[in-house]
Structures are given as C-alpha cells and as structure tokens.
Amino acid sequence: MRLTPDAPIFTHCLPNGIRIIHRECQGNLSCCGLVVNAGSRHEGEDEFGLAHMVEHMLFKGTPKRRPSQILNHMDRVGGELNAYTTKEETFLYSIFLRDDYKRAIELISDLFLNSGFPEIEVEKERDVILDEINVYEDSPSELIFDDFDQLFFPHHALGHRILGRPDTVTSLSRESLLRFHREQYTTDRIVFFSQAPISWKRVLSLCERFLGSISASNAKEVLVSSKPMPAYGFNTVIEKDTHQTHVLCGNANYSLYEKDRTGMYFLNNILGGPGMNSRLNLALRERTGLVYSVESNVSSFTDSGLFSIYFGTDPQEVDRCLSLLMKELKRLREKPLTTLQWQAARKQLLGQVLISSENKENQSLSMGKSMLYFNGYDTMEDFVRKIDGFTPMKLMEIANQVLDPEKLSFLFYK
C-alpha cells in the first residue's frame, strides 16, 4: 500500500502550559477546538453527571455572549459548534470554512474559559439532561454498555454513567459546576488542536492572542487516582421489558500506555470491527441470520481498558449465538492467522484508517487526544510500523490474554 506523505504537524506549549497541535491541510474545511483532561472519572461520589453538565453549560453564556449569540455565532457562517464528554476528557470544537478561523478560535476560547453558569440556565439545562437520561433509559442497546461498566468497574468512577443519575443531577448546584470548572479546566491539562489550510505562523499568533493571556494553573490531584480493579467472570441478568434479549460480554483491555493496545485494536477489527466481513458478523448474521447487528469494541483509559462484544437476538436464539461467538473467540486463541489472512486484515485496517483520516473532524479530535496524553501524534508511517510489529503469533498471544473464557463477564437484558 503506497502512502501519501502526511502533511507536517506542528506542536508548541504556551508559557501558561496550554499545548497546541496543528496540521496544515488542503481545502476550505477547517476544524479546531480544545480538549481538557476532565471527564466523569474526576467526579466525586455525590456528583455523578457533573462533568457532562459543565460541558452543557459551556454554551449558556459568558460575560460577552448570551446563549442565543453563542448558538448563532458559527451557524450564521455555515459552521458547526460541538462538544462531548467522555470518562476522562471533555471536548469543545468547531467545524467551519478557512476564512472563519479567527471567529472559531475566539468563540471556543471564550466559552471554554469564561462561561458564567448563570443560575437560570443551570435550572433549564438540568431539566434537559434529565430528559436526556430518560431517552437513554429507553434505548437498551446503549444502556447495556453503561450497566456493564458499572458491574465491571465496581465502586470506581470509571464504572458510573457519564450522564449521571437523576438524583445526582438534581442535586448539582451552580457552585459545584463553577468549582469543577475552576479546579479541572486548568492550563496544564488543556490542549488546543487544529487542522486547517492556515499557516502554522498564523495559528500560533491567534493562539497567543486568545489563549496566551490566560493565567497558568495546575489541577489538584484527581479525585480518583487509583487503578480500577475489574470484576471478572460475572454472569448477570437484568429483567427488561424488551422484545429482544440484549447481550454484552467483555474483559479487561490494555490501557492507553501499553504497547499491545495497538495489537488488540488490530485483533478487534478482525473479530467484530466495522467491516461487514468481520468474523462475528459473518457467523451471527450473514450465515445464520440470528442478529441484525453484532459488534466488538475496545476502549483504553489511562490506566485500564475494556473489550466488549454486543448483540441483540430473539430470546430463543441466545444460546446458539453464544455458542457461535465462543467458537470465533476460540479460533483466534488457538489458530494463528495465515500469511494471506494477516496480509488481508492488515490491508483492510490500514485502508479504514486512511479513509478515516480524510475526515478532518475525526482526525482533529484524535490529534487533540494524542497530544493530551503523548505530547504528539503518530504519522501514518508510524502507525504502519506499529501494525507490522504484530505477527500472527503475537496476535494469538494477545487473544489468549483478552479473550480468555475464564475471565469473560456477561450481562443479559431479558
């Protein structure tokens, strides 16, 4: 596979500690934003949902702008403004045309750092989030992932829902939002990421103007710093009034900083990744018609990780699906890929990554997260070298660690 050389990536750290990563690209479409190492993992026991609510409140007013002005600022020039919260990060970013770069960075910096959390907006947004939780409760194919997390990471912040619970969201105050924003949105934990047909010199000048004057700050020690202890081998049934039986099984995965994480990403793509030719899709859907969809996923956190497989099926077909699933896991544990299979899987994965890299939004978000944790970003050549370091025998070794049937845990919605 011939690779087009990557556009150069520039990085810099402002005197206040905010890091910058920028890729100069072609075309008119641009993307830039801020990511902070503050997510649901950094909440206390009585404040689940706090990080997510802070993210919502970033749009609800600053000393310079009313909520309506915020929503209109990028929309009026055809751009988009987005945000989301994960277990360990919060992102705020915009997609826009190159001529609106200054407009975007000025808005994002204002919202991210100067939001005022007005009391009247706190109460309105609380109701919005409670409705969001109710919508989520009505989607068993999504809810089961959160319930599995709670069982797999018991008594640990990685296990609780990003949205929080109705009782904790109801109890959150404006003061708690302000405190979280003040203590967690500190310059040592913030990265500005950018991909646009704009010169590095211009980007750096704008960053110095809109981000450089912020006072340096350091986060207090995170509330949950201990490494989670996963619960292995549970088999739990939750009664749900659903037509299908929903099934999720999983085991511990590698953390962000473990080399074999890339190998598990490779293996997961073969087993149940996005391709229609994944082994699980062929076994459970194409050959047997037992499911509409089946997927496997890998998640990596700073000190832990999770591998999972999900499917929904007719209650009478659960055992048959599980038998086929376990057969595919056994194949990966006991039979190494042939040279041809490895080459085909490699080509498929690299093709998917290259296609994804053409999406500026996806790549910009990936750049931001990579800069946050690794102070840089791998080129495509770097990624190819990592993939090529995993031989069929090494992948089988990883499969025996992560796909060990003795350590798999199961959750059923029946």
C-alpha positions as CSV (number, residue, x, y, z in Angstrom):
1,M,0.0,0.0,0.0
2,R,1.5,3.3,-1.1
3,L,1.1,6.1,1.4
4,T,0.9,9.8,0.5
5,P,3.3,11.7,2.8
6,D,1.5,13.2,5.8
7,A,1.2,17.0,6.0
8,P,3.6,18.3,8.6
9,I,2.3,18.6,12.2
10,F,3.4,21.5,14.4
11,T,3.3,21.5,18.2
12,H,4.0,24.1,20.8
13,C,3.5,24.8,24.5
14,L,2.4,28.3,25.6
15,P,4.1,29.8,28.7
16,N,0.9,29.1,30.7
17,G,1.0,25.4,29.9
18,I,-1.6,25.1,27.2
19,R,-0.3,22.8,24.4
20,I,-1.0,23.3,20.7
21,I,-1.1,20.9,17.8
22,H,-1.8,21.9,14.3
23,R,-1.8,20.3,10.9
24,E,-1.8,22.5,7.8
25,C,-4.1,20.8,5.2
26,Q,-5.7,21.4,1.8
27,G,-9.2,22.6,1.0
28,N,-11.6,25.0,2.7
29,L,-12.9,22.9,5.5
30,S,-11.3,23.6,8.9
31,C,-11.6,22.2,12.4
32,C,-10.2,23.4,15.7
33,G,-11.1,23.1,19.4
34,L,-10.0,22.5,23.0
35,V,-9.8,19.3,25.0
36,V,-9.3,19.1,28.7
37,N,-8.3,16.0,30.8
38,A,-11.5,16.3,32.8
39,G,-14.4,13.8,32.5
40,S,-16.8,11.7,34.5
41,R,-13.8,9.9,36.2
42,H,-13.0,13.1,38.0
43,E,-16.3,13.5,39.8
44,G,-17.0,12.8,43.5
45,E,-19.4,10.1,44.7
46,D,-22.3,12.5,45.2
47,E,-21.8,14.5,41.9
48,F,-22.2,11.9,39.1
49,G,-23.0,13.8,35.9
50,L,-21.1,16.9,36.9
51,A,-18.5,16.9,34.1
52,H,-21.3,16.4,31.5
53,M,-23.4,19.2,32.9
54,V,-20.4,21.5,32.9
55,E,-20.0,20.7,29.2
56,H,-23.6,21.6,28.6
57,M,-23.2,24.9,30.5
58,L,-20.3,26.0,28.3
59,F,-23.0,27.0,25.8
60,K,-25.1,29.0,28.3
61,G,-23.4,32.4,28.4
62,T,-20.2,34.3,29.0
63,P,-19.6,37.9,30.0
64,K,-19.5,38.7,26.3
65,R,-22.3,36.5,24.9
66,R,-25.9,35.4,25.6
67,P,-26.8,31.7,24.8
68,S,-28.6,32.8,21.6
69,Q,-25.5,34.6,20.4
70,I,-23.3,31.6,21.1
71,L,-25.6,29.3,19.1
72,N,-25.8,31.8,16.2
73,H,-22.1,32.7,16.0
74,M,-20.9,29.7,13.9
75,D,-24.3,28.8,12.4
76,R,-24.6,32.1,10.6
77,V,-21.4,31.4,8.6
78,G,-22.4,27.7,7.9
79,G,-20.2,26.3,10.6
80,E,-20.9,23.9,13.5
81,L,-20.2,24.0,17.2
82,N,-20.0,20.8,19.1
83,A,-19.0,19.3,22.5
84,Y,-19.0,16.0,24.3
85,T,-17.8,14.4,27.5
86,T,-16.1,11.0,28.0
87,K,-14.8,9.2,31.0
88,E,-11.6,11.1,31.0
89,E,-12.0,14.1,28.7
90,T,-14.2,17.0,27.6
91,F,-14.0,18.3,24.0
92,L,-15.3,21.6,22.6
93,Y,-14.7,22.2,18.9
94,S,-16.0,23.8,15.7
95,I,-16.0,22.9,12.0
96,F,-16.0,25.8,9.6
97,L,-14.6,27.4,6.5
98,R,-11.0,28.6,6.5
99,D,-12.0,32.3,6.4
100,D,-13.8,31.9,9.7
101,Y,-10.8,30.5,11.7
102,K,-10.4,33.6,13.9
103,R,-14.1,33.6,14.6
104,A,-14.0,30.0,15.7
105,I,-10.9,30.2,18.0
106,E,-12.2,33.3,19.7
107,L,-15.6,31.8,20.4
108,I,-14.1,28.4,21.6
109,S,-11.7,30.1,23.9
110,D,-14.4,32.4,25.3
111,L,-16.8,29.5,26.0
112,F,-14.2,27.1,27.4
113,L,-12.6,29.5,29.8
114,N,-15.1,32.3,30.6
115,S,-18.5,30.6,30.9
116,G,-20.5,32.1,33.7
117,F,-23.0,29.3,34.5
118,P,-26.0,31.6,35.1
119,E,-28.4,30.2,37.7
120,I,-31.5,30.4,35.5
121,E,-29.6,28.4,32.7
122,V,-28.5,25.8,35.2
123,E,-32.1,25.0,36.1
124,K,-33.2,24.8,32.5
125,E,-30.3,22.6,31.5
126,R,-30.8,20.3,34.4
127,D,-34.3,19.5,33.0
128,V,-32.7,19.0,29.6
129,I,-30.2,16.5,31.0
130,L,-32.9,14.6,33.0
131,D,-34.8,14.2,29.7
132,E,-31.6,13.0,28.1
133,I,-31.3,10.4,30.8
134,N,-34.9,9.3,30.2
135,V,-34.3,8.9,26.5
136,Y,-31.2,6.8,27.2
137,E,-33.2,4.6,29.5
138,D,-35.5,3.8,26.6
139,S,-32.5,2.5,24.5
140,P,-31.4,-0.9,25.8
141,S,-28.8,-1.3,23.1
142,E,-27.0,1.7,24.5
143,L,-27.9,1.4,28.2
144,I,-26.5,-2.0,28.5
145,F,-23.0,-0.6,28.0
146,D,-23.3,1.6,31.0
147,D,-24.7,-1.1,33.2
148,F,-21.9,-3.4,32.2
149,D,-19.3,-0.7,33.1
150,Q,-20.9,-0.4,36.5
151,L,-20.6,-4.1,37.1
152,F,-17.1,-4.4,35.6
153,F,-15.6,-1.4,37.5
154,P,-17.5,-1.7,40.8
155,H,-17.1,1.1,43.3
156,H,-14.9,3.1,40.8
157,A,-15.5,6.3,38.9
158,L,-14.9,4.5,35.6
159,G,-18.0,2.5,36.3
160,H,-20.6,5.2,36.6
161,R,-22.6,6.8,33.8
162,I,-21.3,9.9,32.1
163,L,-24.8,11.4,32.2
164,G,-25.1,10.7,35.9
165,R,-28.3,9.6,37.8
166,P,-31.5,11.6,38.2
167,D,-30.8,12.1,41.9
168,T,-27.2,13.3,41.5
169,V,-28.1,15.6,38.5
170,T,-30.9,17.1,40.6
171,S,-28.6,17.8,43.4
172,L,-25.9,19.6,41.4
173,S,-25.6,23.3,42.2
174,R,-24.1,26.2,40.3
175,E,-21.4,26.4,42.9
176,S,-20.4,22.7,42.2
177,L,-20.3,23.5,38.5
178,L,-18.1,26.5,39.0
179,R,-15.8,24.6,41.3
180,F,-15.3,21.7,38.9
181,H,-14.6,24.1,36.1
182,R,-12.1,26.1,38.2
183,E,-10.3,23.0,39.5
184,Q,-10.3,20.8,36.5
185,Y,-10.1,23.2,33.5
186,T,-6.5,24.1,34.3
187,T,-4.0,25.1,31.7
188,D,-1.7,22.2,32.4
189,R,-4.5,19.8,31.3
190,I,-5.7,21.7,28.1
191,V,-4.7,21.1,24.5
192,F,-5.7,23.2,21.5
193,F,-6.0,21.1,18.3
194,S,-6.3,22.4,14.8
195,Q,-6.5,21.2,11.2
196,A,-6.9,23.9,8.6
197,P,-5.4,25.4,5.4
198,I,-3.9,28.0,7.7
199,S,-0.2,28.5,8.2
200,W,1.4,27.5,11.5
201,K,2.6,31.0,12.0
202,R,-0.9,32.3,11.8
203,V,-2.3,29.7,14.1
204,L,0.4,30.3,16.7
205,S,-0.3,34.0,16.5
206,L,-4.0,33.5,17.1
207,C,-3.4,31.1,20.0
208,E,-1.1,33.5,21.7
209,R,-3.7,36.2,21.3
210,F,-6.7,34.2,22.6
211,L,-5.1,31.6,24.8
212,G,-1.7,33.0,25.8
213,S,-3.0,35.7,28.2
214,I,-4.7,33.1,30.5
215,S,-3.1,32.7,33.8
216,A,-1.2,29.5,34.3
217,S,-2.9,27.0,36.6
218,N,-2.4,23.4,37.8
219,A,-5.1,20.9,38.6
220,K,-5.4,19.5,42.0
221,E,-4.8,15.8,42.3
222,V,-7.6,13.9,40.6
223,L,-10.3,12.6,42.8
224,V,-9.9,9.1,41.6
225,S,-6.3,8.2,41.1
226,S,-6.2,4.5,42.0
227,K,-6.2,1.9,39.2
228,P,-9.5,0.2,38.9
229,M,-9.8,-3.5,39.8
230,P,-12.1,-5.1,37.2
231,A,-14.6,-7.7,38.3
232,Y,-14.0,-10.9,36.3
233,G,-16.4,-13.7,35.4
234,F,-19.8,-12.3,36.5
235,N,-22.9,-13.5,34.8
236,T,-25.8,-11.1,35.5
237,V,-29.3,-10.9,34.2
238,I,-31.4,-7.7,34.4
239,E,-35.1,-8.0,33.7
240,K,-36.2,-5.6,30.9
241,D,-39.5,-5.3,29.0
242,T,-37.8,-5.7,25.6
243,H,-38.7,-7.8,22.6
244,Q,-35.1,-9.0,22.1
245,T,-32.6,-10.3,24.6
246,H,-29.6,-8.0,24.6
247,V,-26.2,-9.5,25.5
248,L,-22.9,-7.8,26.4
249,C,-19.8,-9.7,27.3
250,G,-16.3,-8.4,28.0
251,N,-13.0,-8.5,29.7
252,A,-10.2,-6.1,30.6
253,N,-8.3,-4.5,27.8
254,Y,-4.9,-2.7,27.6
255,S,-4.5,0.9,28.8
256,L,-3.5,3.8,26.6
257,Y,0.1,3.4,27.5
258,E,0.5,-0.3,26.8
259,K,2.1,-1.3,23.5
260,D,-0.2,-4.3,23.0
261,R,-3.2,-1.9,22.8
262,T,-2.5,-1.5,19.1
263,G,-2.4,-5.2,18.6
264,M,-5.8,-5.6,20.3
265,Y,-7.1,-2.8,18.0
266,F,-5.9,-4.9,15.1
267,L,-7.5,-8.1,16.5
268,N,-10.8,-6.4,17.3
269,N,-11.0,-5.2,13.7
270,I,-10.9,-8.8,12.5
271,L,-13.3,-10.1,15.1
272,G,-16.1,-7.6,15.2
273,G,-15.0,-4.3,13.7
274,P,-16.9,-2.1,11.3
275,G,-16.3,-4.3,8.3
276,M,-19.2,-6.4,7.0
277,N,-16.7,-9.2,6.7
278,S,-15.8,-9.3,10.4
279,R,-15.9,-12.8,11.8
280,L,-18.7,-12.2,14.2
281,N,-20.9,-10.5,11.5
282,L,-20.3,-13.5,9.2
283,A,-21.1,-16.0,11.9
284,L,-24.1,-14.4,13.6
285,R,-25.7,-12.5,10.7
286,E,-24.6,-13.4,7.2
287,R,-24.5,-17.2,7.6
288,T,-27.3,-17.7,10.2
289,G,-29.5,-14.6,10.3
290,L,-29.6,-14.7,14.1
291,V,-28.9,-11.0,14.7
292,Y,-29.4,-7.7,12.9
293,S,-26.1,-6.4,14.3
294,V,-23.2,-7.6,16.3
295,E,-20.1,-5.6,17.2
296,S,-17.0,-5.7,19.3
297,N,-15.3,-2.7,20.8
298,V,-12.1,-1.8,22.5
299,S,-11.8,1.1,25.0
300,S,-8.5,2.3,26.5
301,F,-8.1,4.6,29.5
302,T,-5.0,6.0,31.1
303,D,-4.6,3.0,33.5
304,S,-7.1,0.4,32.3
305,G,-9.2,-0.7,29.4
306,L,-12.3,-2.7,28.3
307,F,-13.0,-5.1,25.5
308,S,-16.7,-5.9,24.8
309,I,-19.0,-7.8,22.4
310,Y,-22.6,-6.8,22.0
311,F,-25.6,-8.4,20.1
312,G,-29.3,-8.5,20.4
313,T,-31.4,-11.5,19.3
314,D,-34.6,-13.5,19.8
315,P,-34.6,-14.9,23.3
316,Q,-34.8,-18.5,21.9
317,E,-31.6,-17.9,19.9
318,V,-29.3,-16.6,22.7
319,D,-27.6,-19.9,23.4
320,R,-26.9,-20.5,19.7
321,C,-25.5,-17.0,19.3
322,L,-23.2,-17.5,22.4
323,S,-22.0,-20.9,21.0
324,L,-21.0,-19.3,17.7
325,L,-19.4,-16.3,19.5
326,M,-17.3,-18.6,21.7
327,K,-16.3,-20.6,18.6
328,E,-14.9,-17.5,17.0
329,L,-13.0,-16.5,20.1
330,K,-11.5,-19.9,20.3
331,R,-10.4,-19.7,16.7
332,L,-8.5,-16.5,17.5
333,R,-6.9,-18.0,20.6
334,E,-5.9,-21.3,19.1
335,K,-5.3,-20.8,15.4
336,P,-2.9,-18.1,14.2
337,L,-3.8,-16.2,11.1
338,T,-2.2,-17.5,7.9
339,T,0.1,-15.2,6.0
340,L,-2.7,-14.4,3.5
341,Q,-5.2,-13.7,6.3
342,W,-2.8,-11.4,8.1
343,Q,-2.0,-9.5,4.9
344,A,-5.7,-9.1,4.1
345,A,-6.5,-8.0,7.6
346,R,-3.6,-5.5,7.6
347,K,-4.7,-4.0,4.3
348,Q,-8.3,-3.7,5.5
349,L,-7.3,-2.0,8.7
350,L,-4.9,0.4,7.0
351,G,-7.5,1.2,4.4
352,Q,-10.0,2.0,7.1
353,V,-7.6,4.3,9.0
354,L,-6.6,6.1,5.8
355,I,-10.2,6.7,4.9
356,S,-11.0,7.9,8.4
357,S,-8.0,10.3,8.2
358,E,-9.7,12.1,5.3
359,N,-12.4,13.1,7.8
360,K,-11.0,16.3,9.3
361,E,-13.3,16.2,12.3
362,N,-12.3,12.7,13.3
363,Q,-8.6,13.3,12.7
364,S,-8.6,16.6,14.6
365,L,-10.2,15.0,17.7
366,S,-7.7,12.2,17.5
367,M,-4.8,14.7,17.3
368,G,-6.1,16.5,20.3
369,K,-6.4,13.4,22.4
370,S,-3.0,12.1,21.3
371,M,-1.4,15.5,22.2
372,L,-3.1,15.4,25.6
373,Y,-1.6,12.0,26.6
374,F,1.5,11.6,24.4
375,N,2.6,15.2,23.5
376,G,2.5,14.3,19.8
377,Y,0.7,12.5,17.1
378,D,1.7,9.4,15.1
379,T,2.1,9.7,11.3
380,M,0.6,7.1,9.1
381,E,4.1,5.6,8.7
382,D,4.3,5.3,12.5
383,F,1.0,3.5,12.6
384,V,2.1,1.1,9.8
385,R,5.3,0.3,11.7
386,K,3.3,-0.5,14.8
387,I,0.8,-2.7,13.0
388,D,3.6,-4.6,11.3
389,G,5.2,-5.3,14.7
390,F,2.3,-7.7,15.4
391,T,2.8,-11.1,13.9
392,P,0.1,-13.8,13.7
393,M,1.7,-15.5,16.7
394,K,1.7,-12.2,18.7
395,L,-1.9,-11.6,17.9
396,M,-2.8,-15.1,19.1
397,E,-0.9,-14.4,22.3
398,I,-3.0,-11.2,22.8
399,A,-6.2,-13.2,22.0
400,N,-5.3,-15.6,24.8
401,Q,-4.9,-12.8,27.3
402,V,-8.0,-10.7,26.4
403,L,-10.4,-13.4,25.1
404,D,-9.8,-15.9,27.9
405,P,-13.2,-17.5,28.5
406,E,-12.5,-17.9,32.2
407,K,-12.3,-14.1,32.6
408,L,-15.2,-13.1,30.3
409,S,-18.1,-11.5,32.1
410,F,-21.7,-11.4,30.8
411,L,-24.7,-9.1,31.1
412,F,-28.1,-10.1,29.8
413,Y,-31.2,-7.9,29.3
414,K,-34.1,-10.3,29.2
